[in-house]
Amino acid sequence: AFDQPYEMPNVWIGQRTIELPMPVGFMRSVGHSHQAFFVESFIDEVALAARKDPVAFRANLLTQHPRHLAVLQKVASMSRWHTPHVWTENGVKRARGVALHEAFGSIVAQVADVSMEAGNAFKVNRVYCAIDCGLPVNPNLIRQQVEGGIIFGLSAALKEEITLQDGAVEQALYSQFDVIRFDDCPDIVVEIMPSTGHPQGVGESSVPPVAPAVANALFALTGKRLRALPLKVNLYTGIEAC
């Protein structure tokens, strides 16, 4: 969170170590997974308070960071952000949300296209992703890693909830720990930015922006700001308990 590129003069970021009664381990993208959710959700809140478009607001904070700005502008172009990012299609309300994050040397921006479905459910229809990972040595492998990272991040954002009962984890089997499957996997569009820079990491860099991009789209869609993972929305009552 502390070394992200936004050029804001008045920022204080701190941390506190908390002792937990349950052991925890690392997940793919480690701390970036939740820090991107915090930062990019907050940036969207600030953009709303400033009455600015979320992409334009971010761009104004990246004047000294041309690589980040280029990635942001690329994903905005890919997703046709210049068109209304809240719209109705065939009677279904849809919205887009954006997130930008740098991790493991790679800069990644994503736009999530989300719709409100019957039964107070929502669906992620498409994820647009632009990545600057330095010199793309193996573009096919990069694309596979980026797509896999997006699916992994989306699984964590929407489904992979761990619950405790009497001090023990309830999910004892993989069948009790759901992930994104073919029937609810979104279309994924990836653009690899040209670069002559040193090659950077791609195995985990596409995971962090997924959750905030979806959360920001859900805010545009429902007016409800989600601040906990996994993301749960009830159209009528607002935010469900997580």
ZICORVEN-V163419 format. One line per field, one symbol per residue. ss: DSSP state (H for helix, E for strand, C for the rest). phi: phi as a letter, one per 30 degrees, with the letter a starting at -180 (. if undefined). psi: psi as a letter, one per 40 degrees, with the letter a starting at -180 (. if undefined). A space follows every 10 residues. Layout:
BEGIN
ss: ???
phi: ???
psi: ???
END
This chain:
BEGIN
ss: CCCCCCCCCC CCCCCCCCCC CCCCCCCCCC CHHHHHHHHH HHHHHHHHHC CCCHHHHHHH CCCCCHHHHH HHHHHHHHCC CCCCCEEEEC CEEEEEEEEE EEECCEEEEE EEEEEECHHH CEEEEEEEEE EECCCCCCHH HHHHHHHHHH HHHHHHHHCC CCCEECCEEC CCCHHHCCCC CHHHCCEEEE EECCCCCCCC CCCCCCCHHH HHHHHHHHHH HHCCCCCCCC CCEECCCEEC CC
phi: .dcddddcdc bbbbbbdcdc dcdbbdbeih deecdddddd ddeddddddd hcdedddded cbdcbddddd dddddddech dddecbacbh icdbacbbab acahiccbbb bccbbccdii cbbddabcbc bccieddbed dedddddddd ddddeddcbd dcccbhibdd dcbddcbdbd cedbdddbcc bcddacddeb dbdbdddddd eddddddddd dcicccbbcd dbbceccjcd dc
psi: defiehghdg hhhiihhhhi ehiiaiiheb dddddddddd ddddddddde fihdddddde efdegddddd ddddddddef ddihehihhf ehhiiiiiih ihhfeihhii hhhiihiiff iihhdihhhh hhfahgdgdd dddddddddd dddddddddg hhiihfeihd geideegiih ideehiihhh hhhiieihia hedededded dddddddddd deehhheiii hhhhddebhi i.
END
